[in-house]
Amino acid sequence: VRLVESGGGLVQAGDSLRLSCEASGLTFSRYQMAWFRQSPGKEREFVALISLSGDSTWYSDSAKGRFTISRDNAKNAVYLQMNSLKPEDTAVYFCAASVVITPNPDYWGQGTQVTVSS
């Protein structure tokens, strides 16, 4: 199984970014997909989750209203649209896949760095 994130970068506060995660080696439509993030010196934290078909989504309080998770099962891909970025959103963002909804997903990507300058 391989999860490959892309789309990170350096942006200014208020800007937007769209992260992508392409999956291979698994039956993508059978996996809940999520985004987590980890800032320096902090534990990895949940950001957003999308159900198998994409009809249900969940967000952390910090992501709610600014971030949107989506998926394209035909492309084996999940996305995270991030708007109104803040410096506190600076982190490595990880894509994760799990058969059931769990705080400990079955598979993780390597992460993509997002840096938001003030």
C-alpha positions in Angstrom: 0.0 0.0 0.0 1.3 3.4 -0.9 -0.2 6.8 0.0 1.6 9.8 -1.6 0.8 13.4 -0.6 1.4 16.5 -2.7 0.5 20.1 -2.8 2.2 21.4 0.3 4.3 24.6 0.2 5.0 28.0 1.7 2.1 30.4 1.7 1.1 33.6 3.5 -1.7 33.9 6.0 -5.1 34.1 4.3 -3.9 32.1 1.3 -5.3 28.7 0.1 -3.7 25.4 -0.6 -5.1 22.1 -2.0 -3.4 19.0 -0.8 -3.8 15.7 -2.8 -3.1 12.1 -1.8 -2.9 9.4 -4.3 -3.4 5.8 -3.1 -2.2 2.6 -4.6 -2.1 -1.1 -3.6 -5.5 -1.1 -1.9 -9.1 -1.1 -2.9 -9.6 2.6 -2.3 -13.3 2.6 -2.2 -13.3 0.3 0.8 -11.2 2.7 3.0 -12.2 5.7 5.0 -9.7 8.4 4.2 -8.4 11.1 6.6 -5.9 13.9 6.9 -3.8 14.4 10.0 -1.1 16.9 10.8 1.8 17.3 13.1 3.5 20.5 14.1 7.0 20.6 15.6 7.0 19.5 19.2 3.4 18.5 19.1 1.6 15.2 18.7 -0.1 14.2 15.4 -3.7 15.5 15.4 -6.8 14.7 13.4 -7.8 17.2 10.7 -10.6 15.7 8.6 -12.2 12.4 7.6 -14.3 11.3 4.7 -16.5 8.2 4.4 -16.2 5.5 1.8 -18.5 7.1 -0.7 -17.8 10.7 0.3 -21.2 11.5 1.6 -20.1 12.0 5.2 -17.3 14.2 6.4 -15.9 15.1 9.9 -13.6 17.9 10.9 -11.6 19.1 13.8 -12.7 22.3 15.4 -9.7 24.1 13.9 -10.5 22.9 10.4 -14.2 23.3 10.5 -15.4 26.1 8.1 -12.0 26.6 6.5 -11.0 23.1 5.2 -12.9 20.8 2.9 -12.1 17.1 2.4 -13.2 15.3 -0.7 -12.4 12.1 -2.6 -12.5 10.7 -6.1 -12.8 7.0 -6.0 -12.2 6.7 -9.7 -8.8 8.3 -9.3 -8.0 6.7 -5.9 -7.4 10.1 -4.5 -8.4 12.2 -1.6 -8.0 16.0 -1.3 -7.9 18.7 1.4 -8.8 22.2 0.3 -7.5 24.6 2.9 -8.7 28.2 2.8 -8.0 31.2 5.1 -4.7 29.6 6.2 -3.2 30.7 9.5 0.3 30.4 10.8 -0.9 27.8 13.3 -1.8 25.6 10.4 1.9 25.1 9.8 2.6 21.4 10.0 3.4 18.3 8.1 0.1 17.0 6.7 -0.4 13.2 6.4 -2.9 11.2 4.4 -4.3 8.1 6.1 -6.5 5.1 5.2 -8.5 2.9 7.4 -11.1 0.2 6.9 -13.1 1.5 10.0 -13.2 4.9 11.6 -10.3 4.9 14.1 -7.7 7.2 15.6 -5.1 4.7 14.4 -5.4 4.3 10.6 -4.1 1.2 8.9 -1.9 3.1 6.4 -0.1 6.4 6.4 1.6 8.6 3.8 5.0 10.2 4.2 3.5 13.7 4.6 3.7 17.0 2.9 5.0 20.2 4.6 2.6 23.2 4.8 4.2 26.4 6.1 2.0 29.5 6.6 3.9 32.8 7.2 2.3 35.7 9.0 
